[in-house]
Amino acid sequence: MPRVRVDLAKCVGHGRCYVLAPEVFDEDERGHCVVTAAEIPDSLAEDARRGERNCPEQAIRVED
Amino acid sequence: MPKGRDEAPQFNIFSAEFARCPQPVYAQMRKACPVTRTTLTDQPVLSRYEDVAWALRHPEIFSSAMDMQMALGTERPMIPQQIDPPAQTRYRRLLDPHFSRRKMEALMPSIRRHANALIDSFIDAGECEFDEAFAIPLPCTAFLDLLGLPEQDLALFLEIKDGIIRPAKLRPELAADLEGQKQARVGSGKRLYQYFERTLEERRRLGSERDDLLSSILSAEIDGEKLSHTEILDICFLLLLAGLDTVTATLGCNIAYLATNPDQRRRLLERPGLVPGAVEELMRWETPVTAVPRLATRDVEVGGMAIEQGELVTLLIGAANTDESHFPDADTVDFERERNIHMAFGAGPHRCLGSHLARMELCVAMEEWHRRIPDYRIKPGETPRFSPGIREALYLPLVWER
C-alpha cells in the first residue's frame, strides 16, 4: 500500500492538499496538513499524488 | 566575484502599461538576468521561480522587517507581515486558526448574500464600473463581517484604506507630490489607529463575549500572556491593509480576463464546477499582487549577481508564476492545470494569512456573478486601466444584455 508522508517543518498551510484530496489529507486547527492515514489503499493513490504534485512547499511525499 | 549592479539590465515594473499586461515583460526579465533592476529606484528584482521561492523561504536573508522603508502610515511594524520568525511564528500560531479554511467556510453564506445584494443594485442597468460597483465593496463588507464591525462603517473604511494605499485617488493634487502623499498616509494611518482604539475600548468596556475575530484577538494569549494594546492595533492595521485591496484587485483581474476571453468564460458557464480551478489558474496567470518586497540582511549572491546588504529586493511573484521551468505551457491559461504550485499567496513562513478567506470570497463572487450575469463584455470604445504593484482594475466598465 502506498505510504504518505508530510514534512511538517515545510508545511505552511497553503491547504491545497486537503482541498484537492480530502480523503487523504485533512487540516489541523491552524490549517496545516494532517495525513488521515500513513498507509492508504491503492484506490486513493492518485488522490494522494494530486496533493503531492500541488503542494507549493513540496512537503508531501507519496511512496509506493 | 559576482557581477555588480552595473551589469544588471533595468526594467520598468511601475508603469500603467506593465500593470495592464505584465506577462511579456516577465518573460523578458526571466530571460535577461537572474537579478534585474528597477528603473529609477535601481533596486534588485528576482523573477525566476526557483529564486523567488528560495528567497521567500529564507527570511533570515530576505527579511520582512521593513516598516520604515514601506512608509504606509504605520507607527510600528504590521503584525505578523513585517516581523520575521521566530517572533512571527508565535503570532501566526495565534492567528492561523481564525483564518483556517474551515472557519472561513462559515462566512460563505453571508458573502453570498453580500454579493447578490450588490448585483441587485446594478443588474437592471445593464452596465457597471466593476471596481466601484462590486470589486471594492465586496471584500470590504466581508472584512467588516469577519471582524464583527458594523456595516455602516463601510464608507469610513474605504476612505481610510484609500488614504493609505492611494492618497492621490482622494486628492488628485497629490499625484506628483510624493512628500504630500507620505503625509496623507500618516494622517490616514492615525485615523485608522484611532478608529481601532475606540472600538477596542468599547469591546473591553462591554466585556461581552462575541463570536468574531476582534473579540478573539482581545482574549487571545501567547504563552499565557494577553496581547498588548499596541500588538492588537498592529494586527488590525495589517488586516485592513492586506485584506481589502488584494481581493479587490483579484476580482478585477479575473473579470477583465473573462470579459476579453469569451471562450474561457463559456467553459466556465458550461461547467460551474471549474470555478475553483479557474480561481487558482487566474491567480497564477494574473498574479494581482505582482511582487513582495524584502530587505537583504547581508550581501548575498543570486545566480552570480550581487545583492548588497540593506537593499530592498523585489520578489516578482508574477514572473515566477509564469516561469516555464515550473509550469508547462505557462502562457496557456488552463482551468484544469494538473499541477499548479503558484505563489500568488506567497510561500514559506509568510504564506498569506488570509489565503483561505480570499479563495472563498473569489469562488463565491465568481459563481454568483456568472450565475446572474453570464454574458458581459468591456464597454465598447473603453479601455480598462490597471494600477501597478497591486494590479487593481481601477477602471473596468462592463456592459451586458438587460
Interface residues (C-beta under 8 A of the other chain):
Chain A: V12 G13 H14 G15 Y18 V19 E27 E29 R30 G31 H32 R53 N54 C55 P56 E57
Chain B: R92 R93 D96 P97 F99 S100 R101 R102 P276 E338 R339 N340 I341 H342 M343 F345 A347 G348 P349 R351 S355 H356
